[in-house]
Structures are given as structure tokens and as C-alpha cells.
Amino acid sequence: MNGRWTGHVATRSVRPISAGRGRWSTTVGIGIHSSQEIEEEADALHTDMMTFGKEMRDQLFLDSFDQPRPDADPDKLKLYHEVWRPLMNEWLEFHEQHAHWWSNLPLSGAWDKIQEYRQRFIAVRDKAKEMKFKLISPEPLKPHEDPKVTDVGDMLKGITYAALAIGGVVLAAKLIPRAQVPSAPSLPSTHSLG
């Protein structure tokens, strides 16, 4: 089951499904991820990466000062220092730069970059599993594509549907005779002058 850690050790949740995640959103037009969805995606990946990083550190180092365990495999240390640390540093910089809604606006490219980091993270995690790291965290969520607004065929289809819907409403308004509502008779005034 795909999921992510939400706490320190034992809680796990599945990615929430929110509106607009499908190929087409519920509104007219192409589904585009909102800033909030992009932030949620980044936070889910951040949690997965932090958990994995802690698992690696706990197996390779004695303390927080990067003192390797005497029995640490040199190849595992090389994976940690030459592959994982640079990826994690790059991710932390990106995550910090995209911590606010205005840096995660739809079409900002943040969604695609998050999926790229997710793919790279999965590759490192798979390599760590090959090297016999003992990983207890759940498998990370697989990258998934954002609907591409640059797909001209889908854009034209969306514009066509919207134009047909608007044209249908305008045509119906012209063709349907307007019902005349008779005005109510005036009632005599109850106020008298005198």
C-alpha cells in the first residue's frame, strides 16, 4: 500500500485525493494543481525523504557528527555522502524556496520539479535496498504526471466544449420566449389625508 509517514515512527496516511487531481477538473477546462495541492505534494515528499535519511544515518553513523560506525560498509557510506547528501541538500534548498503559496502557483513548474525529485529519491532508495539497507519506512509514492496545459489537442477540446456550452445557453435564451408575468393590481392606499 502506498503511503507516507506522518509521525515519527508508526503513523501512516495515504495521499489525500482532492478535486482537480484527475485529467479534467470539475470546472470547464483542464485540471491544474492548486498551490495547496503542490504544497501538500512537496510536504509528502519531504516527509518521505527525511524518514529515509534518518534510516540511513542510523545504520551508518554513531552520532550526529557523521562519525561512521566501525562496521559501516564503505560502499554504503559512498552512497550516503556522494549521492544522498547532495540530493537532500538540493531538495532542502528547493523546499525552502517553495514554502509559500506564491512560489507554488499553478504553471510555475514546481509540480514537475517535485516529481523529478521524487523520481531521484526513489532511485536512491532502490539502490539502498539493493545494498541491503534495512528500510522499515513504506515505499514512497510513485511520481505522477500533472495534466499538461501545453497539450494543444486537449486545450482545443476544452475550449471547444466551453464555447459550445456558452453558445447553447445564449441560443436557448434567444429562442425561448420570455414569459410575461402580469403585474399585480395596485392596492388602494390605506392612508387618507384628513
Secondary structure, DSSP 8 states (H G I E B T S, - for coil): ---EE-SSSS-EE-----TT-SSB-SSSSB----HHHHHHHHHHHHHHHHHHHHHHHHHHBSSTT--B-TT--HHHHHIIIIIIHHHHHHHHHHHHHT-SGGGG-TTSSHHHHHHHHHHHHHHHHHHHHHTT----S-----------TT-HHHHHHHHHHHHHHHHHHHHHHHHS-------------S----
